[in-house]
Amino acid sequence: MDTKANGLSGLLKHLIVKTILYTFTLIVAHLAKSFLLLPRLDANRDSSQRGVGEGSEFVSYPKDPLLSGVGGCSSAKEDLYYGVVLAMKRPDAFFGRKTVSTPQFFLLHGPPGTGKTMLATAAAAEAGVPLLSLNASNLESKWYGDTPRILDKVFRDARERYSPCVLFFDEIDSIGRRRNEMDCASSYTLKCELLRNLDTLKGSPVCVVACTNCPGSLDPALRRRFAKEVRVGLPDENERLSILEAITVEERWNKMRRGKVLKEVSRLTSGYSGSDLASLYSSVKVERMKANLDMVLSSPSSTALPPLCLRQWMEGMKGEKGMIRDTK
């Protein structure tokens, strides 16, 4: 009996020792994979952190277009001039305790292609201040915890390094949609950090401009923080004429003929957005180039080409979509 008991005891000890060694081996392998192999698998990890620290990919210093160079959008341009441009030129009069009461957060919304992003860029260019652009692509990171850190860094730079400046969120609905039970932890954290960082800008010489095509999809807490909502709708006939004059400013043609042609084109393009008109103009120029290919090949200057006629514009309209439905 004693011999049998000793044999079982030895076998049990042997199994325990093997289990401990196997567990220890797994732990060591996991640590080695975490701390030794991952840096080799992603050599860009350190460079991405340096890029975030510098903040260079977020910051630009636009020089054009100015608000006066943007066709149409007269109401939106007026709101941005008095709310953003003047505030950036005189931050001492607009930010602080005893200052002019003005909205600091602006939400531009409307159909796609109506010039919302261009208006934000033009406002920063008009004010002569840096533009910090944020969107889902340059905020999200595959590394857990990086996205809130990037957001914090950009907001801190906006307050301390680049102010006065304009902080622009392009397609803010991509990161600020209404919270629900289906949100993953990282998405929920990002929305909470966005709300918290927006509150830190109050009183700072930083104007926040965001644009979206779907204002109804925004989280109510986020939309409430944008005190001024500016609708950028489809242009009417006069605004379409203004846009056409702006995009064809380099065309060399008789002033009277130019006005007559563009006025008729603006009448025929009901439902076109500013982006549609720019696309139409590009198509018309390509058709003119095809019709005068010998002249294009013989002369490098585009001024030798004949001016655009109404027939060419109408031919270009046949291949363009246009007619975006202006939904509220």
N, C-alpha and C positions, 0 to 999 in steps of 0.2 A: 504493500500500500504506500509506504513512504517513497519507494522508488518511482511509482506511478505518479504520485503527487509532485515529486521533484521534477519529473519530466514535463508535466503540464505547466508548472510554474516557469520552467525555463522557456518553454514555447511561448507562453504569454509575454514574458519579458522580451523575447526576440521580436514578436509582433509589435510591441509598443515601441521598441527602438527603431524598427523599420518605418513605422508610421510617423514618428517624430522626424526622422531623417528625410522622409518624402515631403512632409509639410515644410520643413526648413528649405529644401531644394526649391519648392514652388515659390516660396516667399522671396528667395534670392533671385530667382529667374524673373519674377514680376518687377522687383526693384531694378534689376539690370535693364529690363525692357523700358521701364519708365524713365530712368535717369541717364542711360547710356545710348540707347538706340534711337529714341525719338528725335533728339537734336540732329542725328545724321539723316533720319528720314525726311525731315523738313528743315533744310538749311536756311530757309527764308524767315524762320521764326524771329531771330535777332534783328534782321533788317526791317521786318514789319513793325517791330516795337520801336525802332529808331524812327521810322516814318511817321508813326503815330505821335511820337514825342515832338517831332519837328512841326507837324501839322501842315506841311507844305501842300499836300494833296487837297486840302480843304479850302485854302486861301487863294484868292485871285484879286487883282486890282484892275477892274474893268475901266476902259476909257471910252468905249462906245458900245451900243448906241446910247445917246442921251434921250431923255423923255421926249424932247422935241423931235427926235428922229424916228419915233415910234408912231406909225400911222394908226388912226382911230383911237379907241379906248380913252376918249376925252375925260370921262368921269373918273375912271380908275387912275389916270395920270394926275388929275387934280388932287385926288385923295392921297396919293403917294408923295406928291410934291410937298403938300402942307404937313403931312404926317411923318414922312421919312426924310426927305431932302433937307427941309428947314431944320428939323431936329438934329440931323447930323452936322449941319453947318454951324449951328449954335447950340451945342449940347448943354452949355451952362444955363441957357434960358428954358430948356425943355426937360431937363432931368435934375431932380433934387427936391428939396422941400418947398421952397417958395419959387415955383416955376409955373410956366404955362401948362395947363392940363391938356394932355394930348395922348391918344392911344399909342402904346408901345408895340403891340402885337397886331399884325395884319394878316388876314386870311383871304387870299385871292381864289375864287372858285368860279367855275364855268365850264363850258364844253371844251374838248381838246382842240389845240391849234389856235386858240384865240390870243396868245401872246402873254400868258401869265409869267412864264419864266423870263421872257424878254423884259417885261416891265420891272421885275425885281432887279435884274442886272442893270437896266437903265437908271433906276433910282439910285443904286450904289455909284454908278458912273457919274451921274449928275451931282451927287453929294461929294464925290472925290474921296470915298472911304473904302476900306477893304470889304470884300464880299466873302463870307464863309458859307460854303455850300455843303449841305448835308442831304443824303438820301440813303435808301436802304442798302445800296451796293457798297458805299464806302463806310458804313457804320457796322454792318454785320461781320462777324469773324467766326471762324471755325473753332477758335479757342474759347473754352468756357470762361466767362467773366471778362473777356476783352471788350465786348460791345459796350457795357456800361462804363468801362474805363475810358474808352475812346470818346464817348459822349461827354463824360465829365471833363476830359482834357480839352475838348473843343469849346465847351462853355466857359471853362476857366480862362482859356486863351482869349476868348471874345471879351471877357470882362477885364482882364489884366494886361493883355499884350497888344490887342488890336483895336480896342475901343478908342474913339467911336467907330462903330462898324455896323454892317447889316448881316444878320444871321439868317440864311435862307434855307428853308426846307422844301425840296422839290418832291412832289407827290407824297405829301405827309401822310396820306391815308395808308401808305405801304408800311408804316411803322406805328401809326396812331389809330388803328381801327378800334372799334368798340370792343371792350374787354368782355370775355365770356368764359364759360367753364371749359371750353375746348382749347384755350390758349395753353401753350407749353410754358414751362417755368421761365425760360430765357426771354420769350416774347412778353410775358407779363412783367418781368423785371425791367425790361427796356422801357415799357410804357410808363411805369412808375418813376423810373429815373428821369425820363423826359419831363414829366410833370414837375418833379422836384427841381430840376435844373432850370426850367422856365421861371419858377418862382424866385430863383436866385438873381435873375436879371432885373428885377424891379428896382428902379432908381439908377441903374447903370446906363451909360450912354450907348446902349445897344438896342437896335430895332430888329424885331423878328418878323420876317415875311415868309409865309408858307403858301403853297398853292396845291390845289387838288381839283380833280374832276368830280369827286363824290363827297361833298361836304356832309351828307347825311350818314355816311359810314363812319365818321370820326367818333372817337370816344367823347361822351358828353363833358367829362371833366377837362379834356384837352380843348374842345371847341369853346368852352366857356372862357378860357384864358385869352382867346383872341377877341379883344374888345371891339375891333373894327373888322367887319366882313365886307369885302369889295367884290361885287359880281362883275366878271369880265365875260360878257355875252358875245354873241355873234354880231359882227358889224352891220350897221344899216347901210343904205346906199351911199350916203355922204362919207361915212367912215371907210367904206370899201374904196371910194375914190381917193381918199387920203392915203390909204395903204398902197394902192396902185401907184400913186405919185411918188411915194417913198421908195418903193422897190424898183421903179424904172427911172430913177433920178439920173443914171448914167447913160440913158438912151439919148441919142442925138437925132432929134426930129423937130419939125416946125412946131412952135408953141401952140398955135391955134389947132393944128391937126392933132397934136398930142392930147390937148384938153378934150377935143371932140371924141377921139377914139376911147380914151380912158373913161369918159363919162358914160359912153354906151356900154363898155365892158362892165363897169360897176352896176349898171342897170340890169344886165343879163346874168350876173353872178349872185343872185339872191340865194342865201343859205350857205355861201362860202365863208370859211373862216380866213383869218390872215395867213395861216399856213397853207390853206388851199390856194389862195391867190398867188403866194410865192411859188408853189409847185406848178401852177398854171403858167406863170411867167417863164419858169425854167423850160417847160415843155414847148412853149411857143418859140423860145430862143433856139432850141434844138431843131425844130422844124424849119426855122429861118436858115440855120446853118446848112441843113440838108439841101434846101432849095438853092443855096448860093455856095456850094462846096468848092467850086473852082476859085471863087473870089477869096474864100477862107484860106485855101492852100497857098494862094499867091501872095496874100497880104496878111502878116501876123497881127495887124491891128483890127480890132472889132469895129472901129469907127467907120470902116469902109463899107460895112454892111448896110443895106437899105433899111429904113425905119419899119417898125412893125405896123401892119395894117389890121383893120378890123376883121378881115376874112381869116387871117392867121390866128387871131385870138379865138374866133368862133370854132375853127378847126381844132384848136387845143382843148376847148371845152368838151368836145365829144369824148376825149379820152380821160377826162378828169372826173373824180367821184363827186366832190363837193357836197352840198346839200346836207350838212350835219344838222340833225334835229336839235334845236336849242331847248333842252329839257331843264326844268328848274331843279 
